[in-house]
Amino acid sequence: MLLFNLRDPLTIVIFFVVIIFAFAYHEFAHAYVADKLGDPTPRKHGRITLNPLPHLSLVGLVMLALVGFGGAYTPITPSLLRGDRRRSEALVAVAGPIANLLMAAVFGLLSRLLLGGFLPYPDGFIGDVISQLMYWGLYLNVFLAIFNLVPIPPLDGFTILMGILPRNLADQIAPLRQYGMVALMLVLFVLPTVGIDVFGKMIRPTIQFLLQLIGGW
């Protein structure tokens, strides 16, 4: 995974700083929308806050450090959401990727202002820090947004798909949730060893397009 390619200590520090906020505000968006749709669970667990710490998962961060794949989570009770349950869940799910794209847009704007000479670009160590911060802020948020939109459980994309499909089709694929983690691990770690890079073919072109579109990278 991406993390294993990092060697420079500064890059590793910046990577983890950015990923912590990318994870946290992705989950905050889930929590905020769920709260607005009537589910009190996130608020009861202290998740309606911009403080990133309550949103983080120690297990997720340790997994990220050890195997290059991790994450965070938001406690939500779907049965308490107002309106059509499937569509309400889909709204909660899509909020996370949208939050990441908004963060990517902020880093992209700053990147364009710096690269375009509209803001002073420091030399030396400070310039290196800013350069890496802009790159990882843009890249990781775009990656998380697109990755989470892939319609494989437990990713947000599957919940979004369930919300937009006709009910009869959604009911037919709903049982796939119980096999989601196995399928995800298979696609992420097993298939690439035999030359089948499903996510690379699906995600990489989209990420590259958005990096160029948003930040000019």
MDTraj code that builds the backbone (N, CA, C; nanometers):
import mdtraj as md
import numpy as np

residues = "MET LEU LEU PHE ASN LEU ARG ASP PRO LEU THR ILE VAL ILE PHE PHE VAL VAL ILE ILE PHE ALA PHE ALA TYR HIS GLU PHE ALA HIS ALA TYR VAL ALA ASP LYS LEU GLY ASP PRO THR PRO ARG LYS HIS GLY ARG ILE THR LEU ASN PRO LEU PRO HIS LEU SER LEU VAL GLY LEU VAL MET LEU ALA LEU VAL GLY PHE GLY GLY ALA TYR THR PRO ILE THR PRO SER LEU LEU ARG GLY ASP ARG ARG ARG SER GLU ALA LEU VAL ALA VAL ALA GLY PRO ILE ALA ASN LEU LEU MET ALA ALA VAL PHE GLY LEU LEU SER ARG LEU LEU LEU GLY GLY PHE LEU PRO TYR PRO ASP GLY PHE ILE GLY ASP VAL ILE SER GLN LEU MET TYR TRP GLY LEU TYR LEU ASN VAL PHE LEU ALA ILE PHE ASN LEU VAL PRO ILE PRO PRO LEU ASP GLY PHE THR ILE LEU MET GLY ILE LEU PRO ARG ASN LEU ALA ASP GLN ILE ALA PRO LEU ARG GLN TYR GLY MET VAL ALA LEU MET LEU VAL LEU PHE VAL LEU PRO THR VAL GLY ILE ASP VAL PHE GLY LYS MET ILE ARG PRO THR ILE GLN PHE LEU LEU GLN LEU ILE GLY GLY TRP".split()
xyz = np.array([
    [0.0847, -0.1195, 0.0000],
    [0.0000, 0.0000, 0.0000],
    [0.0884, 0.1248, 0.0000],
    [0.0204, 0.2394, -0.0157],
    [0.0880, 0.3669, -0.0300],
    [0.1849, 0.3959, 0.0837],
    [0.1448, 0.3679, 0.2068],
    [0.2242, 0.4032, 0.3234],
    [0.3613, 0.3376, 0.3211],
    [0.3712, 0.2165, 0.2652],
    [0.4968, 0.1447, 0.2655],
    [0.6003, 0.2070, 0.1725],
    [0.5574, 0.2999, 0.0854],
    [0.6494, 0.3662, -0.0053],
    [0.7115, 0.4912, 0.0561],
    [0.6674, 0.5272, 0.1766],
    [0.7191, 0.6474, 0.2416],
    [0.8472, 0.6148, 0.3171],
    [0.9491, 0.6949, 0.2971],
    [1.0773, 0.6717, 0.3637],
    [1.1249, 0.7924, 0.4427],
    [1.0981, 0.9125, 0.3931],
    [1.1452, 1.0343, 0.4576],
    [1.0634, 1.0621, 0.5843],
    [1.1281, 1.0858, 0.6996],
    [1.0536, 1.1112, 0.8246],
    [0.9561, 1.2278, 0.8137],
    [0.9966, 1.3356, 0.7464],
    [0.9071, 1.4499, 0.7315],
    [0.7815, 1.4101, 0.6548],
    [0.7990, 1.3332, 0.5491],
    [0.6847, 1.2891, 0.4691],
    [0.5908, 1.2035, 0.5521],
    [0.6464, 1.1149, 0.6343],
    [0.5639, 1.0278, 0.7181],
    [0.4820, 1.1098, 0.8173],
    [0.5450, 1.2100, 0.8790],
    [0.4742, 1.2957, 0.9752],
    [0.3609, 1.3696, 0.9057],
    [0.3897, 1.4302, 0.7915],
    [0.2871, 1.5059, 0.7191],
    [0.1756, 1.4132, 0.6733],
    [0.2123, 1.2946, 0.6258],
    [0.1130, 1.1965, 0.5838],
    [0.0146, 1.1683, 0.6971],
    [0.0647, 1.1412, 0.8168],
    [-0.0234, 1.1062, 0.9280],
    [-0.1036, 1.2263, 0.9766],
    [-0.0466, 1.3460, 0.9748],
    [-0.1229, 1.4648, 1.0133],
    [-0.2408, 1.4832, 0.9188],
    [-0.2140, 1.4719, 0.7898],
    [-0.3202, 1.4919, 0.6910],
    [-0.4252, 1.3816, 0.7000],
    [-0.3812, 1.2568, 0.7121],
    [-0.4767, 1.1462, 0.7132],
    [-0.5651, 1.1496, 0.8375],
    [-0.5100, 1.1972, 0.9491],
    [-0.5902, 1.2092, 1.0709],
    [-0.7073, 1.3049, 1.0489],
    [-0.6795, 1.4205, 0.9884],
    [-0.7866, 1.5167, 0.9638],
    [-0.8796, 1.4685, 0.8523],
    [-0.8237, 1.4013, 0.7517],
    [-0.9073, 1.3497, 0.6427],
    [-1.0046, 1.2445, 0.6949],
    [-0.9544, 1.1525, 0.7772],
    [-1.0413, 1.0524, 0.8405],
    [-1.1456, 1.1199, 0.9301],
    [-1.0978, 1.2119, 1.0149],
    [-1.1846, 1.2704, 1.1179],
    [-1.2993, 1.3490, 1.0559],
    [-1.2701, 1.4327, 0.9575],
    [-1.3765, 1.5168, 0.9029],
    [-1.4665, 1.4402, 0.8058],
    [-1.4165, 1.3321, 0.7497],
    [-1.5020, 1.2386, 0.6772],
    [-1.6078, 1.1830, 0.7730],
    [-1.5631, 1.1398, 0.8905],
    [-1.6565, 1.0847, 0.9887],
    [-1.7459, 1.1924, 1.0499],
    [-1.6900, 1.3124, 1.0694],
    [-1.7728, 1.4227, 1.1208],
    [-1.8891, 1.4504, 1.0260],
    [-1.8639, 1.4434, 0.8953],
    [-1.9705, 1.4690, 0.7980],
    [-2.0800, 1.3637, 0.8103],
    [-2.0399, 1.2367, 0.8258],
    [-2.1397, 1.1324, 0.8495],
    [-2.2228, 1.1654, 0.9735],
    [-2.1534, 1.1993, 1.0822],
    [-2.2200, 1.2260, 1.2098],
    [-2.3138, 1.3461, 1.1993],
    [-2.2688, 1.4511, 1.1336],
    [-2.3481, 1.5742, 1.1231],
    [-2.4770, 1.5499, 1.0467],
    [-2.4672, 1.4809, 0.9324],
    [-2.5870, 1.4553, 0.8517],
    [-2.6819, 1.3610, 0.9256],
    [-2.6270, 1.2582, 0.9908],
    [-2.7120, 1.1680, 1.0682],
    [-2.7851, 1.2440, 1.1781],
    [-2.7148, 1.3348, 1.2432],
    [-2.7762, 1.4160, 1.3488],
    [-2.8893, 1.5008, 1.2925],
    [-2.8670, 1.5615, 1.1767],
    [-2.9695, 1.6449, 1.1144],
    [-3.0893, 1.5626, 1.0694],
    [-3.0661, 1.4347, 1.0403],
    [-3.1750, 1.3472, 0.9977],
    [-3.2425, 1.2762, 1.1153],
    [-3.2084, 1.3182, 1.2375],
    [-3.2828, 1.2716, 1.3533],
    [-3.2197, 1.1614, 1.4353],
    [-3.1014, 1.1141, 1.3982],
    [-3.0362, 1.0084, 1.4763],
    [-2.9519, 1.0728, 1.5863],
    [-2.9865, 1.0537, 1.7131],
    [-2.9112, 1.1160, 1.8218],
    [-2.7823, 1.0421, 1.8580],
    [-2.7582, 0.9271, 1.7941],
    [-2.6445, 0.8438, 1.8337],
    [-2.5103, 0.9160, 1.8222],
    [-2.4785, 0.9814, 1.7090],
    [-2.3490, 1.0495, 1.7010],
    [-2.3309, 1.1567, 1.8082],
    [-2.4378, 1.2313, 1.8355],
    [-2.4284, 1.3372, 1.9375],
    [-2.4045, 1.2768, 2.0758],
    [-2.4722, 1.1646, 2.1056],
    [-2.4534, 1.0989, 2.2345],
    [-2.3101, 1.0503, 2.2523],
    [-2.2438, 1.0168, 2.1417],
    [-2.1054, 0.9703, 2.1469],
    [-2.0046, 1.0830, 2.1272],
    [-2.0517, 1.2078, 2.1320],
    [-1.9606, 1.3219, 2.1232],
    [-1.8994, 1.3433, 1.9864],
    [-1.9706, 1.3050, 1.8792],
    [-1.9134, 1.3142, 1.7445],
    [-1.9528, 1.4409, 1.6688],
    [-2.0396, 1.5231, 1.7256],
    [-2.0748, 1.6475, 1.6577],
    [-1.9758, 1.7545, 1.7017],
    [-1.8539, 1.7388, 1.6588],
    [-1.7441, 1.8288, 1.6955],
    [-1.6392, 1.8292, 1.5862],
    [-1.5743, 1.9439, 1.5684],
    [-1.4647, 1.9545, 1.4716],
    [-1.3319, 1.9104, 1.5320],
    [-1.3318, 1.8803, 1.6612],
    [-1.2131, 1.8224, 1.7232],
    [-1.1911, 1.6842, 1.6606],
    [-1.0778, 1.6611, 1.5949],
    [-1.0606, 1.5342, 1.5238],
    [-1.0486, 1.4120, 1.6140],
    [-1.0052, 1.4303, 1.7378],
    [-0.9737, 1.3154, 1.8229],
    [-1.0917, 1.2214, 1.8483],
    [-1.2129, 1.2717, 1.8793],
    [-1.3231, 1.1775, 1.9053],
    [-1.3606, 1.0921, 1.7842],
    [-1.3245, 1.1368, 1.6646],
    [-1.3630, 1.0651, 1.5435],
    [-1.2647, 0.9537, 1.5062],
    [-1.1493, 0.9529, 1.5697],
    [-1.0445, 0.8609, 1.5275],
    [-1.0601, 0.7236, 1.5921],
    [-1.0084, 0.6252, 1.5251],
    [-1.0056, 0.4882, 1.5762],
    [-0.8606, 0.4478, 1.5964],
    [-0.8240, 0.4149, 1.7190],
    [-0.6872, 0.3717, 1.7464],
    [-0.6537, 0.2472, 1.6649],
    [-0.7490, 0.1548, 1.6575],
    [-0.7273, 0.0331, 1.5793],
    [-0.7047, 0.0675, 1.4329],
    [-0.7836, 0.1613, 1.3806],
    [-0.7689, 0.2009, 1.2413],
    [-0.6341, 0.2630, 1.2112],
    [-0.5855, 0.3467, 1.3037],
    [-0.4552, 0.4096, 1.2834],
    [-0.3414, 0.3087, 1.2953],
    [-0.3534, 0.2148, 1.3906],
    [-0.2515, 0.1109, 1.4052],
    [-0.2484, 0.0230, 1.2798],
    [-0.3655, -0.0130, 1.2285],
    [-0.3716, -0.0919, 1.1056],
    [-0.3090, -0.0169, 0.9892],
    [-0.3339, 0.1141, 0.9836],
    [-0.2746, 0.1947, 0.8770],
    [-0.1230, 0.1900, 0.8841],
    [-0.0677, 0.2005, 1.0067],
    [0.0761, 0.1977, 1.0244],
    [0.1357, 0.0607, 0.9950],
    [0.0626, -0.0454, 1.0307],
    [0.1176, -0.1808, 1.0182],
    [0.0967, -0.2420, 0.8811],
    [-0.0223, -0.2250, 0.8250],
    [-0.0524, -0.2922, 0.6975],
    [-0.0858, -0.1958, 0.5853],
    [-0.0847, -0.0642, 0.6146],
    [-0.1103, 0.0331, 0.5090],
    [-0.2570, 0.0522, 0.4763],
    [-0.3459, 0.0005, 0.5610],
    [-0.4893, 0.0149, 0.5357],
    [-0.5594, 0.0329, 0.6686],
    [-0.6311, 0.1436, 0.6826],
    [-0.7001, 0.1693, 0.8085],
    [-0.8190, 0.2594, 0.7870],
    [-0.8730, 0.3113, 0.8962],
    [-0.9893, 0.3972, 0.8836],
    [-1.0428, 0.4395, 1.0181],
    [-1.1627, 0.4980, 1.0161],
    [-1.2314, 0.5401, 1.1375],
    [-1.3792, 0.5063, 1.1190],
    [-1.4591, 0.5373, 1.2192],
    [-1.6009, 0.5028, 1.2076],
    [-1.6852, 0.6018, 1.2875],
    [-1.8142, 0.6058, 1.2541],
    [-1.9100, 0.6885, 1.3253],
    [-2.0262, 0.6014, 1.3725],
    [-2.0589, 0.6028, 1.5013],
    [-2.1741, 0.5238, 1.5486],
    [-2.3048, 0.5868, 1.5015],
    [-2.3800, 0.5118, 1.4235],
    [-2.5074, 0.5594, 1.3696],
    [-2.6111, 0.4491, 1.3870],
    [-2.7345, 0.4880, 1.4187],
    [-2.8454, 0.3932, 1.4292],
    [-2.9407, 0.4198, 1.3136],
    [-2.9280, 0.3454, 1.2029],
    [-3.0087, 0.3747, 1.0835],
    [-3.1585, 0.3776, 1.1084],
    [-3.2070, 0.2950, 1.2012],
    [-3.3518, 0.2888, 1.2253],
    [-3.4063, 0.4190, 1.2830],
    [-3.3186, 0.5059, 1.3340],
    [-3.3629, 0.6320, 1.3929],
    [-3.3608, 0.7471, 1.2924],
    [-3.3118, 0.7235, 1.1722],
    [-3.3075, 0.8279, 1.0701],
    [-3.4489, 0.8563, 1.0184],
    [-3.4775, 0.9844, 0.9957],
    [-3.6084, 1.0221, 0.9425],
    [-3.6203, 0.9877, 0.7947],
    [-3.7436, 0.9777, 0.7486],
    [-3.7693, 0.9565, 0.6068],
    [-3.7433, 0.8130, 0.5643],
    [-3.7360, 0.7940, 0.4317],
    [-3.7060, 0.6623, 0.3785],
    [-3.5693, 0.6184, 0.4284],
    [-3.5642, 0.5037, 0.4936],
    [-3.4400, 0.4627, 0.5599],
    [-3.3247, 0.4457, 0.4627],
    [-3.3487, 0.3827, 0.3486],
    [-3.2398, 0.3589, 0.2533],
    [-3.1838, 0.4897, 0.2016],
    [-3.2723, 0.5829, 0.1680],
    [-3.2250, 0.7105, 0.1144],
    [-3.1580, 0.7960, 0.2219],
    [-3.2088, 0.7886, 0.3425],
    [-3.1449, 0.8625, 0.4516],
    [-3.0050, 0.8077, 0.4792],
    [-2.9913, 0.6752, 0.4793],
    [-2.8591, 0.6149, 0.4959],
    [-2.7656, 0.6567, 0.3833],
    [-2.8196, 0.6656, 0.2607],
    [-2.7376, 0.7065, 0.1471],
    [-2.6893, 0.8503, 0.1636],
    [-2.7763, 0.9380, 0.2160],
    [-2.7356, 1.0768, 0.2403],
    [-2.6248, 1.0843, 0.3447],
    [-2.6384, 1.0055, 0.4502],
    [-2.5335, 1.0002, 0.5524],
    [-2.4030, 0.9491, 0.4909],
    [-2.4131, 0.8462, 0.4079],
    [-2.2940, 0.7854, 0.3490],
    [-2.2217, 0.8805, 0.2547],
    [-2.2972, 0.9498, 0.1687],
    [-2.2327, 1.0352, 0.0687],
    [-2.1691, 1.1588, 0.1319],
    [-2.2113, 1.1948, 0.2532],
    [-2.1552, 1.3126, 0.3194],
    [-2.0052, 1.2999, 0.3427],
    [-1.9575, 1.1767, 0.3734],
    [-1.8145, 1.1574, 0.3995],
    [-1.7283, 1.1889, 0.2786],
    [-1.7529, 1.1251, 0.1625],
    [-1.6759, 1.1589, 0.0431],
    [-1.6874, 1.3056, 0.0025],
    [-1.8057, 1.3643, 0.0194],
    [-1.8200, 1.5066, -0.0140],
    [-1.7296, 1.5914, 0.0745],
    [-1.7213, 1.5573, 0.2033],
    [-1.6329, 1.6309, 0.2941],
    [-1.4880, 1.6214, 0.2479],
    [-1.4457, 1.5025, 0.2060],
    [-1.3088, 1.4866, 0.1571],
    [-1.2839, 1.5684, 0.0304],
    [-1.3818, 1.5720, -0.0590],
    [-1.3658, 1.6514, -0.1809],
    [-1.3591, 1.8006, -0.1492],
    [-1.4360, 1.8444, -0.0495],
    [-1.4289, 1.9854, -0.0091],
    [-1.2918, 2.0187, 0.0490],
    [-1.2371, 1.9271, 0.1304],
    [-1.1025, 1.9495, 0.1841],
    [-0.9996, 1.9489, 0.0729],
    [-1.0164, 1.8589, -0.0232],
    [-0.9253, 1.8554, -0.1373],
    [-0.9317, 1.9874, -0.2144],
    [-1.0515, 2.0437, -0.2277],
    [-1.0675, 2.1703, -0.2981],
    [-0.9923, 2.2831, -0.2284],
    [-0.9932, 2.2828, -0.0946],
    [-0.9196, 2.3851, -0.0187],
    [-0.7699, 2.3723, -0.0449],
    [-0.7176, 2.2490, -0.0337],
    [-0.5755, 2.2286, -0.0607],
    [-0.5432, 2.2587, -0.2071],
    [-0.6341, 2.2236, -0.2965],
    [-0.6114, 2.2508, -0.4378],
    [-0.6046, 2.3993, -0.4672],
    [-0.6931, 2.4769, -0.4061],
    [-0.6922, 2.6220, -0.4252],
    [-0.5613, 2.6821, -0.3737],
    [-0.5200, 2.6402, -0.2531],
    [-0.3937, 2.6899, -0.1979],
    [-0.2765, 2.6504, -0.2867],
    [-0.2806, 2.5289, -0.3388],
    [-0.1753, 2.4815, -0.4270],
    [-0.1662, 2.5670, -0.5529],
    [-0.2808, 2.5953, -0.6135],
    [-0.2810, 2.6772, -0.7350],
    [-0.2339, 2.8193, -0.7066],
    [-0.2729, 2.8737, -0.5910],
    [-0.2279, 3.0085, -0.5557],
    [-0.0771, 3.0122, -0.5357],
    [-0.0214, 2.9065, -0.4733],
    [0.1227, 2.9018, -0.4512],
    [0.1979, 2.8782, -0.5818],
    [0.1550, 2.7790, -0.6577],
    [0.2241, 2.7460, -0.7819],
    [0.2087, 2.8560, -0.8860],
    [0.0972, 2.9303, -0.8775],
    [0.0748, 3.0383, -0.9727],
    [0.1411, 3.1685, -0.9343],
    [0.2072, 3.1716, -0.8187],
    [0.2771, 3.2921, -0.7769],
    [0.1886, 3.3962, -0.7111],
    [0.0638, 3.3596, -0.6823],
    [-0.0260, 3.4550, -0.6173],
    [0.0015, 3.4651, -0.4677],
    [0.0671, 3.3632, -0.4125],
    [0.1121, 3.3648, -0.2742],
    [0.2617, 3.3369, -0.2720],
    [0.3351, 3.3981, -0.1779],
    [0.4800, 3.3737, -0.1715],
    [0.5099, 3.2284, -0.1363],
    [0.6064, 3.1719, -0.2049],
    [0.6431, 3.0310, -0.1829],
    [0.7798, 3.0267, -0.1145],
    [0.7857, 2.9929, 0.0142],
    [0.9132, 2.9957, 0.0865],
    [1.0118, 2.8928, 0.0316],
    [1.1395, 2.9213, 0.0507],
    [1.2440, 2.8270, 0.0129],
    [1.2800, 2.7386, 0.1324],
    [1.3637, 2.6397, 0.1065],
    [1.4204, 2.5578, 0.2123],
    [1.3191, 2.4661, 0.2785],
    [1.3394, 2.4421, 0.4082],
    [1.2600, 2.3454, 0.4827],
    [1.1122, 2.3830, 0.4849],
    [1.0817, 2.5104, 0.5090],
    [0.9420, 2.5543, 0.5155],
    [0.8736, 2.5307, 0.3812],
    [0.9448, 2.5587, 0.2733],
    [0.8889, 2.5352, 0.1409],
    [0.8613, 2.3880, 0.1173],
    [0.9505, 2.3023, 0.1671],
    [0.9306, 2.1576, 0.1524],
    [0.8085, 2.1116, 0.2314],
    [0.7934, 2.1647, 0.3528],
    [0.6775, 2.1294, 0.4350],
    [0.5482, 2.1703, 0.3652],
    [0.5438, 2.2935, 0.3149],
    [0.4230, 2.3428, 0.2488],
    [0.3930, 2.2611, 0.1239],
    [0.4970, 2.2314, 0.0466],
    [0.4785, 2.1536, -0.0761],
    [0.4185, 2.0163, -0.0462],
    [0.4744, 1.9472, 0.0532],
    [0.4233, 1.8152, 0.0872],
    [0.2840, 1.8227, 0.1492],
    [0.2605, 1.9251, 0.2298],
    [0.1296, 1.9411, 0.2906],
    [0.0225, 1.9616, 0.1833],
    [0.0526, 2.0448, 0.0829],
    [-0.0427, 2.0676, -0.0253],
    [-0.0665, 1.9398, -0.1040],
    [0.0419, 1.8675, -0.1338],
    [0.0282, 1.7453, -0.2136],
    [-0.0526, 1.6396, -0.1391],
    [-0.0115, 1.6085, -0.0159],
    [-0.0809, 1.5029, 0.0576],
    [-0.2224, 1.5442, 0.0956],
    [-0.2432, 1.6720, 0.1266],
    [-0.3776, 1.7188, 0.1560],
    [-0.4704, 1.6998, 0.0378],
    [-0.4192, 1.7257, -0.0801],
    [-0.4987, 1.7062, -0.2011],
    [-0.5132, 1.5588, -0.2338],
    [-0.4003, 1.4876, -0.2356],
    [-0.4027, 1.3477, -0.2803],
    [-0.4851, 1.2587, -0.1875],
    [-0.4600, 1.2658, -0.0575],
    [-0.5266, 1.1746, 0.0344],
    [-0.6770, 1.1995, 0.0419],
    [-0.7174, 1.3249, 0.0347],
    [-0.8607, 1.3525, 0.0390],
    [-0.9302, 1.3083, -0.0888],
    [-0.8662, 1.3277, -0.2030],
    [-0.9229, 1.2772, -0.3285],
    [-0.9287, 1.1251, -0.3249],
    [-0.8202, 1.0629, -0.2781],
    [-0.8163, 0.9164, -0.2710],
    [-0.9276, 0.8624, -0.1829],
    [-0.9426, 0.9193, -0.0627],
    [-1.0452, 0.8704, 0.0294],
    [-1.1855, 0.8892, -0.0274],
    [-1.2083, 1.0018, -0.0946],
    [-1.3395, 1.0254, -0.1525],
    [-1.3717, 0.9220, -0.2591],
    [-1.2806, 0.9006, -0.3535],
    [-1.3066, 0.8091, -0.4644],
    [-1.3082, 0.6648, -0.4159],
    [-1.2153, 0.6295, -0.3291],
    [-1.2107, 0.4936, -0.2756],
    [-1.3411, 0.4579, -0.2058],
    [-1.3911, 0.5501, -0.1234],
    [-1.5124, 0.5212, -0.0471],
    [-1.6377, 0.5186, -0.1330],
    [-1.6304, 0.5694, -0.2551],
    [-1.7456, 0.5661, -0.3438],
    [-1.7564, 0.4354, -0.4213],
    [-1.6546, 0.3499, -0.4122],
    [-1.6615, 0.2200, -0.4778],
    [-1.7729, 0.1384, -0.4121],
    [-1.8654, 0.0816, -0.4895],
    [-1.9834, 0.0146, -0.4314],
    [-1.9585, -0.1267, -0.3817],
    [-1.8642, -0.1400, -0.2885],
    [-1.8379, -0.2673, -0.2221],
    [-1.8535, -0.2457, -0.0722],
    [-1.9368, -0.3246, -0.0048],
    [-1.9475, -0.3087, 0.1410],
    [-1.8148, -0.3445, 0.2057],
    [-1.7742, -0.2764, 0.3133],
    [-1.8507, -0.1782, 0.3912],
    [-1.8276, -0.0337, 0.3486],
    [-1.7833, -0.0095, 0.2270],
    [-1.7554, 0.1268, 0.1817],
    [-1.8851, 0.2053, 0.1626],
    [-1.8723, 0.3394, 0.1665],
    [-1.9895, 0.4252, 0.1535],
    [-2.0609, 0.4035, 0.0207],
    [-1.9856, 0.3705, -0.0822],
    [-2.0457, 0.3538, -0.2136],
    [-2.1547, 0.2485, -0.2172],
    [-2.1401, 0.1440, -0.1378],
    [-2.2431, 0.0395, -0.1353],
    [-2.3719, 0.0925, -0.0735],
    [-2.3602, 0.1687, 0.0346],
    [-2.4786, 0.2260, 0.0980],
    [-2.5464, 0.3263, 0.0056],
    [-2.4659, 0.4045, -0.0672],
    [-2.5225, 0.4985, -0.1642],
    [-2.5963, 0.4230, -0.2742],
    [-2.5343, 0.3156, -0.3226],
    [-2.5987, 0.2343, -0.4258],
    [-2.7320, 0.1781, -0.3763],
    [-2.7328, 0.1312, -0.2521],
    [-2.8558, 0.0768, -0.1939],
    [-2.9659, 0.1839, -0.1890],
    [-2.9267, 0.3093, -0.1742],
    [-3.0241, 0.4170, -0.1635],
    [-3.0813, 0.4625, -0.2947],
    [-3.0102, 0.4369, -0.4046],
    [-3.0576, 0.4860, -0.5343],
    [-3.1179, 0.3761, -0.6213],
    [-3.0918, 0.2504, -0.5864],
    [-3.1503, 0.1403, -0.6621],
    [-3.2988, 0.1252, -0.6292],
    [-3.3774, 0.0715, -0.7214],
    [-3.5153, 0.0350, -0.6867],
    [-3.5156, -0.0620, -0.5684],
    [-3.6202, -0.0561, -0.4889],
    [-3.6217, -0.1331, -0.3643],
    [-3.6006, -0.2824, -0.3872],
    [-3.6604, -0.3374, -0.4935],
    [-3.6468, -0.4818, -0.5143],
    [-3.5032, -0.5214, -0.5433],
    [-3.4316, -0.4382, -0.6193],
    [-3.2902, -0.4674, -0.6461],
    [-3.2058, -0.4474, -0.5210],
    [-3.2359, -0.3423, -0.4459],
    [-3.1619, -0.3166, -0.3221],
    [-3.1783, -0.4319, -0.2238],
    [-3.3004, -0.4846, -0.2140],
    [-3.3250, -0.5966, -0.1234],
    [-3.2474, -0.7211, -0.1666],
    [-3.2269, -0.7372, -0.2974],
    [-3.1563, -0.8549, -0.3469],
    [-3.0071, -0.8505, -0.3148],
    [-2.9485, -0.7302, -0.3184],
    [-2.8046, -0.7215, -0.2930],
    [-2.7721, -0.6919, -0.1467],
    [-2.8730, -0.6612, -0.0652],
    [-2.8488, -0.6292, 0.0759],
    [-2.7710, -0.7375, 0.1500],
    [-2.7964, -0.8687, 0.1243],
    [-2.7204, -0.9715, 0.1969],
    [-2.5701, -0.9687, 0.1722],
    [-2.5263, -0.8975, 0.0675],
    [-2.3831, -0.8905, 0.0391],
    [-2.3060, -0.8192, 0.1501],
    [-2.3770, -0.7417, 0.2328],
    [-2.3088, -0.6693, 0.3407],
    [-2.2300, -0.7642, 0.4315],
    [-2.2843, -0.8823, 0.4568],
    [-2.2182, -0.9737, 0.5501],
    [-2.0870, -1.0282, 0.4950],
    [-2.0666, -1.0185, 0.3631],
    [-1.9430, -1.0665, 0.3026],
    [-1.8524, -0.9506, 0.2592],
    [-1.8930, -0.8284, 0.2942],
    [-1.8239, -0.7115, 0.2425],
    [-1.6772, -0.7039, 0.2785],
    [-1.6433, -0.7237, 0.4055],
    [-1.5044, -0.7107, 0.4470],
    [-1.4170, -0.8157, 0.3808],
    [-1.4700, -0.9370, 0.3664],
    [-1.3949, -1.0427, 0.2990],
    [-1.3690, -1.0044, 0.1537],
    [-1.4729, -0.9542, 0.0866],
    [-1.4589, -0.9140, -0.0535],
    [-1.3600, -0.7989, -0.0677],
    [-1.3659, -0.7042, 0.0252],
    [-1.2759, -0.5889, 0.0193],
    [-1.1315, -0.6323, 0.0376],
    [-1.1053, -0.7194, 0.1354],
    [-0.9703, -0.7688, 0.1577],
    [-0.9200, -0.8495, 0.0373],
    [-1.0106, -0.9234, -0.0237],
    [-0.9742, -1.0012, -0.1421],
    [-0.9299, -0.9092, -0.2551],
    [-1.0075, -0.8053, -0.2777],
    [-0.9764, -0.7129, -0.3873],
    [-0.8505, -0.6326, -0.3572],
    [-0.8339, -0.5928, -0.2311],
    [-0.7198, -0.5074, -0.1953],
    [-0.5876, -0.5828, -0.1894],
    [-0.5891, -0.7026, -0.1318],
    [-0.4633, -0.7688, -0.0984],
    [-0.4361, -0.8976, -0.1750],
    [-0.5407, -0.9684, -0.2149],
    [-0.5198, -1.0988, -0.2785],
    [-0.5094, -1.0869, -0.4300],
    [-0.6065, -1.0241, -0.4926],
    [-0.6072, -1.0152, -0.6384],
    [-0.4835, -0.9446, -0.6953],
    [-0.4319, -0.8369, -0.6309],
    [-0.3108, -0.7742, -0.6859],
    [-0.1906, -0.8674, -0.6915],
    [-0.1842, -0.9683, -0.6030],
    [-0.0702, -1.0608, -0.6047],
    [-0.0709, -1.1498, -0.7281],
    [-0.1860, -1.1609, -0.7936],
    [-0.1930, -1.2416, -0.9168],
    [-0.2135, -1.1522, -1.0385],
    [-0.1823, -1.0246, -1.0219],
    [-0.1839, -0.9330, -1.1347],
    [-0.3174, -0.8710, -1.1681],
    [-0.4161, -0.8847, -1.0794],
    [-0.5483, -0.8266, -1.1052],
    [-0.5662, -0.7053, -1.0131],
    [-0.5322, -0.5891, -1.0631],
    [-0.5363, -0.4667, -0.9830],
    [-0.6684, -0.3950, -1.0092],
    [-0.7747, -0.4445, -0.9466],
    [-0.9082, -0.3912, -0.9715],
    [-0.9176, -0.2441, -0.9329],
    [-0.8740, -0.2109, -0.8118],
    [-0.8845, -0.0737, -0.7657],
    [-0.7933, 0.0193, -0.8445],
    [-0.6761, -0.0301, -0.8822],
    [-0.5866, 0.0535, -0.9603],
    [-0.6488, 0.0956, -1.0917],
    [-0.7153, 0.0031, -1.1583],
    [-0.7773, 0.0332, -1.2866],
    [-0.9005, 0.1198, -1.2725],
    [-0.9718, 0.1026, -1.1613],
    [-1.0938, 0.1806, -1.1409],
    [-1.0650, 0.3188, -1.0826],
    [-0.9709, 0.3248, -0.9881],
    [-0.9529, 0.4464, -0.9089],
    [-0.8440, 0.5381, -0.9631],
    [-0.7296, 0.4807, -1.0024],
    [-0.6148, 0.5641, -1.0367],
    [-0.6443, 0.6682, -1.1443],
    [-0.7100, 0.6334, -1.2543],
    [-0.7375, 0.7362, -1.3552],
    [-0.8249, 0.8496, -1.3025],
    [-0.9233, 0.8153, -1.2200],
    [-1.0109, 0.9177, -1.1634],
    [-0.9350, 1.0084, -1.0685],
    [-0.8475, 0.9494, -0.9873],
    [-0.7673, 1.0292, -0.8949],
    [-0.6771, 1.1246, -0.9714],
    [-0.6096, 1.0742, -1.0734],
    [-0.5203, 1.1591, -1.1513],
    [-0.5963, 1.2732, -1.2178],
    [-0.7150, 1.2436, -1.2688],
    [-0.7970, 1.3483, -1.3314],
    [-0.8325, 1.4568, -1.2300],
    [-0.8754, 1.4163, -1.1094],
    [-0.9160, 1.5132, -1.0084],
    [-0.7973, 1.5903, -0.9519],
    [-0.6820, 1.5252, -0.9394],
    [-0.5626, 1.5975, -0.8927],
    [-0.5280, 1.7099, -0.9896],
    [-0.5372, 1.6821, -1.1188],
    [-0.5091, 1.7838, -1.2188],
    [-0.6164, 1.8904, -1.2202],
    [-0.7421, 1.8481, -1.2113],
    [-0.8536, 1.9430, -1.2178],
    [-0.8558, 2.0361, -1.0978],
    [-0.8381, 1.9800, -0.9785],
    [-0.8519, 2.0586, -0.8555],
    [-0.7258, 2.1369, -0.8229],
    [-0.6104, 2.0690, -0.8318],
    [-0.4878, 2.1333, -0.7864],
    [-0.3822, 2.1602, -0.8896],
    [-0.4036, 2.1126, -1.0113],
    [-0.3031, 2.1344, -1.1156],
    [-0.1810, 2.0467, -1.1029],
    [-0.1922, 1.9341, -1.0255],
    [-0.0775, 1.8449, -1.0068],
    [-0.0723, 1.7454, -1.1213],
])
top = md.Topology()
chain = top.add_chain()
for i, resn in enumerate(residues, 1):
    res = top.add_residue(resn, chain, resSeq=i)
    for name in ("N", "CA", "C"):
        top.add_atom(name, md.element.get_by_symbol(name[0]), res)
traj = md.Trajectory(xyz[None], top)
